[in-house]
Amino acid sequence: MSFKPSPDNGAEAFSADNIPGDNGHILHNLMLFGETLRRLGLDFGSGNMLDLVQATESVPIGRKQDFRHAARCLLVHRKQDLPRFDDAFQIFWRRPAHGISARDLRSMGEERRYRNPQVGPPPTVDETGSEFGDAWGSAPDDQAGVDMTQTYSSREVLREKDFADFTPREIAQARTMMTELSWNLGRRRTRRVRPGQSGNGSSLDWRQTFRRNLQYGGELLELSHRQPRYKTRPLVLICDVSGSMERYTRLLLHFIHTIAGDLGRVEAFLFATRITRITRYLDYRSIDQAVSEVSRAVPDWAGGTRIGEAIKTFNYAWARRTLGSGPVVLIISDGWDRGEPELLSREMARLRRSCHRLIWLNPLLGSPRYQPLTRGIQAVLPHIDDFLPVHNLNSLESLARHLNHLPHRKLPGSAQRRFPSGTPEPEPSSPASTRRREEMNPALAPTFRHPLWGQIPPALE
């Protein structure tokens, strides 16, 4: 995606003739993006744009979220400008399906992504229509405005349509809409520290303090502080590709490829009767090539389902390498299992203790008639933190909002659980100590008894 200003009126003309295709340069896009933000009312100088250009040497522009945060820090200086910047960024830097036109830019920012759009008639030539008014200027005579009456209904129908009923053309449209979602799992606190200032959770660095004050004869005149380092929380995806999930498999692979490109630190696994790691195939830029390579790499594609054995293999072979940083684990499955429920329950309990958050996504949960009655779902419900649907684009938007607001700390017990309305919350399992007492053989119990065993203390008589 690239834009090229015309020689006559600079960056004010965004017509189809000024779009050179793939021959443009990223510097042109950055300059036009800055001009767009200025026309929206953001206040920043040329020095901020130079800093953003230099920041691209350290922040890969291919990672959308990292580049977005860098641009946000450098170009936004007022809190009220944050919504306008987010709207402009999503529209300007999105991946086009069939090229870019000026209509996309003029309709920018009219509605937030999570707010229901307003349907209205198409504007006339003399009507400003857009929220930005004179900032964008009136449209040329040979260029029509954005007809929301023709675009709103089709997008909303696509958002609410089940993935199993998508046509190949709708799959391509859904892939474009997935790229507009924002994914942010938050940051986790590491054990490493870095130099810091007083306050903001910092503590005294006594070793550095003593070292700095040696020049004063040991008198503590200058204090050094340190604060913990934070890193982006990773994500682990475990997706079911058995025969019962075949209708949803391709769209879910598109979802995995999209979220891996946004977050960066993603580990992905597929399973049916056994589990296969597919993380390296997510590096392909073409989703079609990635799906083709994955289908050849997974030997049990569209086969039976043994969730318990797959999770056990993951816990013993991959957990130490992927769960060491407190990741969020997403398991995508309908819960149909041919294995033993006891094995599945035991391995899910082990997995939950090793991760920050365990979320189960079920495509069948979007149906109002669905009831979690299968043995597999009944075995996993006591051990998961969230039980959410993943059957259409609206459910993916709800998942993005939920992941963006996860608590920074792992809450104990059922304090962090989230289940859809109408889904019975599982009963808490009995403690292990209670089970051990029930299974204890009385004949093997110790025979020693205290001399006052069974007697009433004198103070209570």
SEPANU-758708 format. One record per residue (C-alpha): residue number from 0; x, y, z; residue in one letter; chain. Coordinates in Angstrom, 3 decimals. Layout:
% SEPANU-758708
<NUM,<X,Y,Z>,"A","A">;
...
% end
This chain:
% SEPANU-758708
<0,<0.000,0.000,0.000>,"M","A">;
<1,<1.449,3.321,-1.004>,"S","A">;
<2,<0.332,6.860,-1.838>,"F","A">;
<3,<1.936,9.541,-3.967>,"K","A">;
<4,<1.024,13.223,-3.791>,"P","A">;
<5,<0.332,15.114,-6.978>,"S","A">;
<6,<2.791,17.846,-8.040>,"P","A">;
<7,<0.051,20.495,-8.172>,"D","A">;
<8,<-1.620,20.442,-4.801>,"N","A">;
<9,<0.712,18.340,-2.674>,"G","A">;
<10,<-0.953,15.795,-0.405>,"A","A">;
<11,<-4.501,17.120,-0.843>,"E","A">;
<12,<-5.333,14.937,-3.844>,"A","A">;
<13,<-5.806,11.230,-3.142>,"F","A">;
<14,<-7.192,10.135,-6.469>,"S","A">;
<15,<-6.659,6.816,-8.190>,"A","A">;
<16,<-4.105,8.394,-10.577>,"D","A">;
<17,<-1.791,9.138,-7.666>,"N","A">;
<18,<-1.534,5.532,-6.484>,"I","A">;
<19,<1.574,3.941,-8.003>,"P","A">;
<20,<0.845,0.423,-6.675>,"G","A">;
<21,<3.769,-1.558,-5.358>,"D","A">;
<22,<6.487,0.829,-6.662>,"N","A">;
<23,<6.081,3.429,-3.900>,"G","A">;
<24,<8.317,3.949,-0.911>,"H","A">;
<25,<7.471,3.747,2.746>,"I","A">;
<26,<8.815,7.277,3.304>,"L","A">;
<27,<6.052,8.665,1.058>,"H","A">;
<28,<3.468,6.796,3.102>,"N","A">;
<29,<4.856,8.151,6.368>,"L","A">;
<30,<4.757,11.720,5.079>,"M","A">;
<31,<1.189,11.342,3.831>,"L","A">;
<32,<0.183,9.718,7.101>,"F","A">;
<33,<1.553,12.714,8.989>,"G","A">;
<34,<-0.309,15.099,6.659>,"E","A">;
<35,<-3.500,13.112,7.259>,"T","A">;
<36,<-3.114,13.409,11.028>,"L","A">;
<37,<-2.499,17.160,10.786>,"R","A">;
<38,<-5.695,17.596,8.781>,"R","A">;
<39,<-7.530,15.694,11.496>,"L","A">;
<40,<-6.370,18.231,14.073>,"G","A">;
<41,<-3.374,16.513,15.686>,"L","A">;
<42,<-0.635,18.900,16.792>,"D","A">;
<43,<2.953,17.760,16.209>,"F","A">;
<44,<6.007,19.122,14.441>,"G","A">;
<45,<8.430,18.036,11.770>,"S","A">;
<46,<10.824,16.811,14.434>,"G","A">;
<47,<8.267,14.232,15.547>,"N","A">;
<48,<7.991,12.943,11.976>,"M","A">;
<49,<11.780,12.664,11.726>,"L","A">;
<50,<11.784,10.704,14.984>,"D","A">;
<51,<9.143,8.370,13.550>,"L","A">;
<52,<11.232,7.794,10.417>,"V","A">;
<53,<14.262,6.996,12.583>,"Q","A">;
<54,<12.131,4.743,14.799>,"A","A">;
<55,<11.388,2.465,11.847>,"T","A">;
<56,<15.014,1.336,12.011>,"E","A">;
<57,<14.400,-0.133,15.481>,"S","A">;
<58,<10.676,-0.936,15.328>,"V","A">;
<59,<9.843,-3.273,12.408>,"P","A">;
<60,<7.068,-1.720,10.374>,"I","A">;
<61,<5.929,-5.209,9.441>,"G","A">;
<62,<4.703,-5.678,13.030>,"R","A">;
<63,<1.573,-3.615,12.991>,"K","A">;
<64,<1.066,-3.212,16.732>,"Q","A">;
<65,<4.688,-2.289,17.496>,"D","A">;
<66,<4.690,0.349,14.756>,"F","A">;
<67,<1.302,1.638,15.918>,"R","A">;
<68,<2.493,2.140,19.492>,"H","A">;
<69,<5.678,3.860,18.316>,"A","A">;
<70,<3.728,6.283,16.112>,"A","A">;
<71,<1.208,6.871,18.872>,"R","A">;
<72,<3.915,7.815,21.373>,"C","A">;
<73,<5.618,10.212,18.969>,"L","A">;
<74,<2.656,11.903,17.270>,"L","A">;
<75,<-0.134,12.061,19.878>,"V","A">;
<76,<0.248,14.637,22.644>,"H","A">;
<77,<-3.354,15.081,23.824>,"R","A">;
<78,<-5.693,12.497,25.276>,"K","A">;
<79,<-8.627,13.625,23.142>,"Q","A">;
<80,<-6.599,12.891,19.983>,"D","A">;
<81,<-6.229,9.173,20.728>,"L","A">;
<82,<-9.546,8.062,19.129>,"P","A">;
<83,<-8.836,10.043,15.967>,"R","A">;
<84,<-5.335,8.605,15.708>,"F","A">;
<85,<-6.650,5.036,16.119>,"D","A">;
<86,<-9.256,5.567,13.387>,"D","A">;
<87,<-6.708,7.106,11.021>,"A","A">;
<88,<-4.166,4.345,11.637>,"F","A">;
<89,<-6.635,1.525,11.026>,"Q","A">;
<90,<-7.832,3.044,7.755>,"I","A">;
<91,<-4.496,4.310,6.413>,"F","A">;
<92,<-2.366,1.231,7.151>,"W","A">;
<93,<-4.883,-1.503,6.473>,"R","A">;
<94,<-4.209,-4.163,3.880>,"R","A">;
<95,<-6.420,-3.505,0.830>,"P","A">;
<96,<-8.328,-6.262,-0.899>,"A","A">;
<97,<-8.709,-4.573,-4.314>,"H","A">;
<98,<-6.536,-1.452,-4.158>,"G","A">;
<99,<-6.942,1.888,-2.397>,"I","A">;
<100,<-9.202,4.790,-3.323>,"S","A">;
<101,<-9.866,8.222,-1.932>,"A","A">;
<102,<-13.245,7.080,-0.678>,"R","A">;
<103,<-11.597,5.030,2.029>,"D","A">;
<104,<-9.712,8.063,3.347>,"L","A">;
<105,<-12.672,10.447,3.270>,"R","A">;
<106,<-14.877,7.997,5.156>,"S","A">;
<107,<-12.183,7.562,7.788>,"M","A">;
<108,<-13.151,8.028,11.390>,"G","A">;
<109,<-16.902,8.314,10.851>,"E","A">;
<110,<-17.587,5.401,13.166>,"E","A">;
<111,<-15.517,3.489,15.679>,"R","A">;
<112,<-14.874,-0.172,14.961>,"R","A">;
<113,<-16.887,-1.381,17.941>,"Y","A">;
<114,<-19.764,1.068,17.499>,"R","A">;
<115,<-22.759,0.407,15.297>,"N","A">;
<116,<-22.375,2.506,12.106>,"P","A">;
<117,<-24.989,5.040,11.055>,"Q","A">;
<118,<-26.693,4.278,7.778>,"V","A">;
<119,<-27.381,7.327,5.634>,"G","A">;
<120,<-27.874,8.292,1.992>,"P","A">;
<121,<-24.840,9.031,-0.170>,"P","A">;
<122,<-23.688,12.697,-0.017>,"P","A">;
<123,<-24.069,15.002,-2.971>,"T","A">;
<124,<-21.300,16.957,-4.683>,"V","A">;
<125,<-21.989,20.123,-2.681>,"D","A">;
<126,<-22.445,18.352,0.626>,"E","A">;
<127,<-19.492,18.095,2.945>,"T","A">;
<128,<-21.024,15.024,4.588>,"G","A">;
<129,<-17.852,13.841,6.270>,"S","A">;
<130,<-17.128,14.336,9.922>,"E","A">;
<131,<-13.998,16.265,9.017>,"F","A">;
<132,<-15.798,18.923,6.938>,"G","A">;
<133,<-13.450,21.394,5.256>,"D","A">;
<134,<-10.379,19.508,6.383>,"A","A">;
<135,<-10.847,17.112,3.498>,"W","A">;
<136,<-12.495,19.511,1.086>,"G","A">;
<137,<-15.343,18.761,-1.253>,"S","A">;
<138,<-15.218,15.796,-3.590>,"A","A">;
<139,<-14.474,16.315,-7.289>,"P","A">;
<140,<-17.347,16.285,-9.737>,"D","A">;
<141,<-16.278,12.986,-11.280>,"D","A">;
<142,<-15.966,11.234,-7.952>,"Q","A">;
<143,<-18.917,10.005,-5.916>,"A","A">;
<144,<-19.025,9.975,-2.173>,"G","A">;
<145,<-19.256,6.951,0.105>,"V","A">;
<146,<-22.628,5.234,-0.202>,"D","A">;
<147,<-23.090,3.744,3.262>,"M","A">;
<148,<-26.484,2.326,2.256>,"T","A">;
<149,<-24.701,-0.118,-0.058>,"Q","A">;
<150,<-21.803,-1.079,2.220>,"T","A">;
<151,<-23.254,-1.241,5.709>,"Y","A">;
<152,<-25.757,-4.059,5.251>,"S","A">;
<153,<-23.341,-6.407,3.440>,"S","A">;
<154,<-20.624,-5.983,6.082>,"R","A">;
<155,<-23.063,-6.494,8.939>,"E","A">;
<156,<-24.496,-9.626,7.344>,"V","A">;
<157,<-20.960,-10.936,6.895>,"L","A">;
<158,<-20.133,-10.190,10.528>,"R","A">;
<159,<-23.098,-12.192,11.785>,"E","A">;
<160,<-22.846,-15.065,9.302>,"K","A">;
<161,<-21.509,-18.396,10.578>,"D","A">;
<162,<-18.052,-19.400,9.330>,"F","A">;
<163,<-19.407,-22.772,8.175>,"A","A">;
<164,<-21.652,-21.046,5.599>,"D","A">;
<165,<-18.990,-18.813,4.006>,"F","A">;
<166,<-18.357,-18.865,0.266>,"T","A">;
<167,<-14.805,-18.509,-1.135>,"P","A">;
<168,<-15.463,-14.835,-1.928>,"R","A">;
<169,<-16.763,-14.198,1.594>,"E","A">;
<170,<-13.679,-15.909,3.019>,"I","A">;
<171,<-11.487,-13.365,1.211>,"A","A">;
<172,<-13.628,-10.497,2.549>,"Q","A">;
<173,<-13.499,-11.928,6.066>,"A","A">;
<174,<-9.709,-12.178,5.870>,"R","A">;
<175,<-9.535,-8.462,5.090>,"T","A">;
<176,<-11.852,-7.649,7.993>,"M","A">;
<177,<-9.737,-9.762,10.358>,"M","A">;
<178,<-6.719,-7.559,9.647>,"T","A">;
<179,<-8.638,-4.556,11.032>,"E","A">;
<180,<-8.868,-6.103,14.514>,"L","A">;
<181,<-6.457,-4.949,17.202>,"S","A">;
<182,<-4.824,-7.596,19.421>,"W","A">;
<183,<-2.982,-6.685,22.611>,"N","A">;
<184,<-2.377,-9.248,25.372>,"L","A">;
<185,<-0.699,-6.755,27.681>,"G","A">;
<186,<2.734,-6.979,29.241>,"R","A">;
<187,<4.113,-9.274,31.911>,"R","A">;
<188,<6.586,-8.450,34.645>,"R","A">;
<189,<9.905,-10.276,34.343>,"T","A">;
<190,<12.475,-11.113,37.017>,"R","A">;
<191,<15.070,-8.842,35.461>,"R","A">;
<192,<15.411,-5.210,36.500>,"V","A">;
<193,<16.689,-2.053,34.872>,"R","A">;
<194,<17.807,1.352,36.209>,"P","A">;
<195,<14.899,3.604,37.029>,"G","A">;
<196,<13.790,6.675,38.945>,"Q","A">;
<197,<12.112,6.943,42.313>,"S","A">;
<198,<8.426,6.119,42.345>,"G","A">;
<199,<6.397,4.109,39.848>,"N","A">;
<200,<7.053,0.822,41.636>,"G","A">;
<201,<10.835,1.225,41.776>,"S","A">;
<202,<13.040,0.191,44.697>,"S","A">;
<203,<16.476,1.147,45.954>,"L","A">;
<204,<19.409,-0.470,44.201>,"D","A">;
<205,<21.771,-0.799,47.165>,"W","A">;
<206,<24.709,-2.222,45.218>,"R","A">;
<207,<24.685,0.636,42.706>,"Q","A">;
<208,<24.055,3.151,45.505>,"T","A">;
<209,<27.161,2.052,47.444>,"F","A">;
<210,<29.212,2.030,44.257>,"R","A">;
<211,<28.173,5.586,43.309>,"R","A">;
<212,<28.893,6.978,46.779>,"N","A">;
<213,<32.435,5.636,47.098>,"L","A">;
<214,<33.646,9.015,45.829>,"Q","A">;
<215,<32.043,10.639,48.889>,"Y","A">;
<216,<33.837,8.419,51.380>,"G","A">;
<217,<30.901,6.062,51.888>,"G","A">;
<218,<28.310,8.742,52.725>,"E","A">;
<219,<24.995,7.974,51.033>,"L","A">;
<220,<24.450,11.218,49.156>,"L","A">;
<221,<23.113,9.845,45.837>,"E","A">;
<222,<20.511,7.085,45.670>,"L","A">;
<223,<20.096,4.690,42.754>,"S","A">;
<224,<16.802,2.991,41.964>,"H","A">;
<225,<15.781,0.027,39.861>,"R","A">;
<226,<12.473,-1.140,38.434>,"Q","A">;
<227,<11.327,-4.390,36.832>,"P","A">;
<228,<11.424,-5.028,33.116>,"R","A">;
<229,<8.243,-5.780,31.210>,"Y","A">;
<230,<7.796,-7.892,28.080>,"K","A">;
<231,<4.869,-8.577,25.773>,"T","A">;
<232,<2.859,-11.541,26.966>,"R","A">;
<233,<3.057,-14.450,24.469>,"P","A">;
<234,<0.151,-16.420,23.029>,"L","A">;
<235,<-0.239,-20.181,22.501>,"V","A">;
<236,<-2.909,-21.425,20.076>,"L","A">;
<237,<-4.042,-25.071,20.080>,"I","A">;
<238,<-6.608,-25.724,17.332>,"C","A">;
<239,<-8.699,-28.809,16.608>,"D","A">;
<240,<-8.616,-29.915,12.925>,"V","A">;
<241,<-10.584,-33.161,13.290>,"S","A">;
<242,<-13.486,-34.164,11.079>,"G","A">;
<243,<-16.103,-32.470,13.255>,"S","A">;
<244,<-14.260,-29.142,12.903>,"M","A">;
<245,<-13.664,-29.361,9.154>,"E","A">;
<246,<-16.275,-26.678,8.329>,"R","A">;
<247,<-14.422,-24.108,10.466>,"Y","A">;
<248,<-10.812,-25.184,9.910>,"T","A">;
<249,<-9.881,-22.898,7.008>,"R","A">;
<250,<-11.328,-19.719,8.567>,"L","A">;
<251,<-9.665,-20.529,11.880>,"L","A">;
<252,<-6.314,-20.956,10.113>,"L","A">;
<253,<-6.833,-17.515,8.571>,"H","A">;
<254,<-7.469,-16.222,12.098>,"F","A">;
<255,<-4.304,-17.878,13.444>,"I","A">;
<256,<-2.211,-16.458,10.584>,"H","A">;
<257,<-3.602,-12.951,11.147>,"T","A">;
<258,<-3.105,-12.855,14.909>,"I","A">;
<259,<0.418,-14.288,14.547>,"A","A">;
<260,<1.334,-11.445,12.201>,"G","A">;
<261,<0.063,-8.823,14.660>,"D","A">;
<262,<1.448,-10.142,17.950>,"L","A">;
<263,<4.733,-11.708,16.867>,"G","A">;
<264,<5.242,-14.025,19.886>,"R","A">;
<265,<2.774,-16.774,18.932>,"V","A">;
<266,<3.117,-20.556,19.141>,"E","A">;
<267,<0.543,-22.542,17.148>,"A","A">;
<268,<-0.372,-26.235,17.298>,"F","A">;
<269,<-2.948,-28.362,15.475>,"L","A">;
<270,<-4.336,-31.658,16.711>,"F","A">;
<271,<-6.803,-34.389,15.886>,"A","A">;
<272,<-5.474,-37.674,17.257>,"T","A">;
<273,<-1.988,-36.219,17.870>,"R","A">;
<274,<-0.551,-32.738,18.119>,"I","A">;
<275,<1.645,-31.002,15.507>,"T","A">;
<276,<3.548,-27.707,15.836>,"R","A">;
<277,<2.932,-25.317,12.888>,"I","A">;
<278,<4.615,-22.132,14.156>,"T","A">;
<279,<7.202,-21.997,11.370>,"R","A">;
<280,<4.503,-22.086,8.668>,"Y","A">;
<281,<2.999,-18.853,10.011>,"L","A">;
<282,<5.990,-16.932,8.628>,"D","A">;
<283,<4.656,-17.266,5.083>,"Y","A">;
<284,<3.180,-13.970,3.876>,"R","A">;
<285,<0.625,-15.776,1.696>,"S","A">;
<286,<-2.101,-17.362,3.778>,"I","A">;
<287,<-2.927,-19.767,0.942>,"D","A">;
<288,<0.641,-21.046,0.889>,"Q","A">;
<289,<0.628,-21.347,4.691>,"A","A">;
<290,<-2.610,-23.381,4.672>,"V","A">;
<291,<-1.276,-25.621,1.916>,"S","A">;
<292,<1.947,-26.319,3.820>,"E","A">;
<293,<0.072,-26.925,7.064>,"V","A">;
<294,<-2.328,-29.406,5.469>,"S","A">;
<295,<0.655,-31.432,4.219>,"R","A">;
<296,<2.445,-31.247,7.572>,"A","A">;
<297,<-0.500,-32.488,9.678>,"V","A">;
<298,<-0.912,-36.259,9.086>,"P","A">;
<299,<-4.247,-36.635,10.914>,"D","A">;
<300,<-6.096,-33.775,9.193>,"W","A">;
<301,<-9.901,-34.271,9.373>,"A","A">;
<302,<-9.457,-37.482,11.371>,"G","A">;
<303,<-10.672,-38.568,14.779>,"G","A">;
<304,<-10.335,-36.577,17.996>,"T","A">;
<305,<-8.327,-37.446,21.097>,"R","A">;
<306,<-8.063,-34.176,22.988>,"I","A">;
<307,<-6.728,-35.669,26.206>,"G","A">;
<308,<-3.792,-37.422,24.534>,"E","A">;
<309,<-2.987,-34.321,22.472>,"A","A">;
<310,<-2.955,-32.068,25.546>,"I","A">;
<311,<-0.833,-34.633,27.410>,"K","A">;
<312,<1.715,-34.650,24.584>,"T","A">;
<313,<1.781,-30.861,24.666>,"F","A">;
<314,<2.291,-30.786,28.446>,"N","A">;
<315,<5.177,-33.247,28.360>,"Y","A">;
<316,<6.889,-32.253,25.073>,"A","A">;
<317,<6.193,-28.544,24.543>,"W","A">;
<318,<5.018,-26.935,27.794>,"A","A">;
<319,<8.487,-26.237,29.163>,"R","A">;
<320,<9.511,-24.485,25.931>,"R","A">;
<321,<6.320,-22.485,25.358>,"T","A">;
<322,<4.755,-21.867,28.785>,"L","A">;
<323,<7.782,-20.479,30.618>,"G","A">;
<324,<6.768,-16.840,30.088>,"S","A">;
<325,<3.212,-17.001,31.421>,"G","A">;
<326,<1.348,-17.018,28.089>,"P","A">;
<327,<-2.339,-16.883,27.304>,"V","A">;
<328,<-3.484,-20.256,25.925>,"V","A">;
<329,<-6.360,-20.450,23.419>,"L","A">;
<330,<-7.830,-23.902,22.708>,"I","A">;
<331,<-10.215,-23.991,19.734>,"I","A">;
<332,<-12.351,-27.112,19.659>,"S","A">;
<333,<-15.967,-28.279,19.708>,"D","A">;
<334,<-15.249,-30.712,22.575>,"G","A">;
<335,<-16.131,-33.925,20.735>,"W","A">;
<336,<-13.615,-36.428,22.098>,"D","A">;
<337,<-13.112,-40.173,21.710>,"R","A">;
<338,<-10.601,-40.424,24.550>,"G","A">;
<339,<-10.980,-40.838,28.288>,"E","A">;
<340,<-12.560,-37.863,30.123>,"P","A">;
<341,<-10.411,-38.521,33.196>,"E","A">;
<342,<-7.216,-38.103,31.173>,"L","A">;
<343,<-8.535,-34.890,29.588>,"L","A">;
<344,<-9.541,-33.442,32.964>,"S","A">;
<345,<-6.157,-34.258,34.513>,"R","A">;
<346,<-4.142,-32.755,31.643>,"E","A">;
<347,<-6.307,-29.626,31.480>,"M","A">;
<348,<-5.709,-29.058,35.204>,"A","A">;
<349,<-1.962,-29.377,34.594>,"R","A">;
<350,<-2.124,-26.949,31.674>,"L","A">;
<351,<-4.083,-24.368,33.640>,"R","A">;
<352,<-1.480,-24.310,36.415>,"R","A">;
<353,<1.252,-23.535,33.860>,"S","A">;
<354,<-0.289,-20.587,31.988>,"C","A">;
<355,<-1.578,-17.118,32.774>,"H","A">;
<356,<-5.030,-17.613,31.259>,"R","A">;
<357,<-6.711,-20.671,29.714>,"L","A">;
<358,<-9.486,-19.851,27.235>,"I","A">;
<359,<-11.619,-22.415,25.398>,"W","A">;
<360,<-13.187,-21.261,22.111>,"L","A">;
<361,<-16.072,-23.372,20.821>,"N","A">;
<362,<-17.628,-22.636,17.389>,"P","A">;
<363,<-20.816,-24.468,18.413>,"L","A">;
<364,<-21.357,-22.099,21.342>,"L","A">;
<365,<-22.754,-19.475,18.970>,"G","A">;
<366,<-25.930,-21.496,18.504>,"S","A">;
<367,<-28.701,-20.618,21.009>,"P","A">;
<368,<-29.660,-24.305,21.208>,"R","A">;
<369,<-26.194,-25.472,22.204>,"Y","A">;
<370,<-25.766,-27.222,25.550>,"Q","A">;
<371,<-22.365,-28.393,26.904>,"P","A">;
<372,<-23.423,-32.025,27.297>,"L","A">;
<373,<-20.519,-33.910,25.683>,"T","A">;
<374,<-18.088,-35.737,27.935>,"R","A">;
<375,<-15.157,-33.697,26.666>,"G","A">;
<376,<-16.745,-30.337,27.489>,"I","A">;
<377,<-17.920,-31.567,30.881>,"Q","A">;
<378,<-14.357,-32.650,31.657>,"A","A">;
<379,<-12.723,-29.314,30.735>,"V","A">;
<380,<-15.239,-26.810,32.130>,"L","A">;
<381,<-13.915,-26.957,35.745>,"P","A">;
<382,<-10.390,-26.120,34.549>,"H","A">;
<383,<-10.824,-23.258,32.054>,"I","A">;
<384,<-10.999,-19.548,32.752>,"D","A">;
<385,<-13.178,-18.480,29.799>,"D","A">;
<386,<-15.633,-20.386,27.624>,"F","A">;
<387,<-16.383,-18.262,24.539>,"L","A">;
<388,<-17.827,-18.710,21.023>,"P","A">;
<389,<-15.785,-18.351,17.827>,"V","A">;
<390,<-18.278,-18.853,14.996>,"H","A">;
<391,<-18.398,-15.464,13.198>,"N","A">;
<392,<-16.592,-12.132,12.887>,"L","A">;
<393,<-18.559,-10.553,15.732>,"N","A">;
<394,<-17.315,-13.261,18.076>,"S","A">;
<395,<-13.729,-12.510,16.985>,"L","A">;
<396,<-14.243,-8.815,17.789>,"E","A">;
<397,<-15.587,-9.767,21.231>,"S","A">;
<398,<-12.550,-12.010,21.726>,"L","A">;
<399,<-10.203,-9.150,20.757>,"A","A">;
<400,<-11.842,-6.828,23.292>,"R","A">;
<401,<-11.658,-9.518,25.966>,"H","A">;
<402,<-7.962,-10.221,25.355>,"L","A">;
<403,<-7.161,-6.502,25.330>,"N","A">;
<404,<-8.550,-6.115,28.873>,"H","A">;
<405,<-7.162,-9.195,30.594>,"L","A">;
<406,<-5.947,-8.637,34.183>,"P","A">;
<407,<-2.201,-8.318,34.583>,"H","A">;
<408,<-2.122,-10.804,37.452>,"R","A">;
<409,<-3.504,-14.306,37.576>,"K","A">;
<410,<-6.504,-14.341,39.893>,"L","A">;
<411,<-7.036,-17.384,42.135>,"P","A">;
<412,<-9.910,-19.816,41.789>,"G","A">;
<413,<-13.054,-18.859,39.893>,"S","A">;
<414,<-12.601,-15.088,40.343>,"A","A">;
<415,<-11.464,-14.692,36.732>,"Q","A">;
<416,<-13.872,-17.087,35.005>,"R","A">;
<417,<-16.203,-15.945,32.260>,"R","A">;
<418,<-18.976,-18.093,30.807>,"F","A">;
<419,<-21.733,-17.089,28.372>,"P","A">;
<420,<-25.215,-16.505,29.718>,"S","A">;
<421,<-27.161,-19.739,29.909>,"G","A">;
<422,<-24.086,-21.928,30.321>,"T","A">;
<423,<-24.062,-23.684,33.714>,"P","A">;
<424,<-20.885,-22.904,35.601>,"E","A">;
<425,<-19.119,-26.098,36.694>,"P","A">;
<426,<-19.072,-27.222,40.270>,"E","A">;
<427,<-15.721,-26.745,42.020>,"P","A">;
<428,<-13.770,-29.947,42.281>,"S","A">;
<429,<-12.900,-31.338,45.686>,"S","A">;
<430,<-9.372,-30.679,46.956>,"P","A">;
<431,<-6.736,-33.326,46.470>,"A","A">;
<432,<-6.233,-33.631,50.198>,"S","A">;
<433,<-9.918,-34.499,50.672>,"T","A">;
<434,<-9.702,-37.178,48.007>,"R","A">;
<435,<-6.628,-38.640,49.645>,"R","A">;
<436,<-8.418,-38.831,52.996>,"R","A">;
<437,<-11.388,-40.577,51.391>,"E","A">;
<438,<-9.155,-43.086,49.637>,"E","A">;
<439,<-7.013,-43.787,52.751>,"M","A">;
<440,<-7.209,-47.333,54.132>,"N","A">;
<441,<-8.148,-47.179,57.863>,"P","A">;
<442,<-6.135,-50.352,58.525>,"A","A">;
<443,<-2.946,-48.487,57.515>,"L","A">;
<444,<-3.646,-45.456,59.731>,"A","A">;
<445,<-1.289,-44.760,62.678>,"P","A">;
<446,<-2.289,-46.389,65.975>,"T","A">;
<447,<-0.795,-43.727,68.287>,"F","A">;
<448,<-3.323,-41.727,70.309>,"R","A">;
<449,<-2.677,-38.780,72.620>,"H","A">;
<450,<-3.386,-39.451,76.332>,"P","A">;
<451,<-6.075,-36.744,76.350>,"L","A">;
<452,<-7.707,-38.100,73.180>,"W","A">;
<453,<-11.478,-37.809,73.474>,"G","A">;
<454,<-11.448,-36.062,76.874>,"Q","A">;
<455,<-13.019,-32.669,77.468>,"I","A">;
<456,<-10.484,-30.001,78.506>,"P","A">;
<457,<-11.021,-28.683,82.080>,"P","A">;
<458,<-11.497,-25.111,80.824>,"A","A">;
<459,<-14.575,-26.200,78.853>,"L","A">;
<460,<-16.302,-28.161,81.647>,"E","A">;
% end
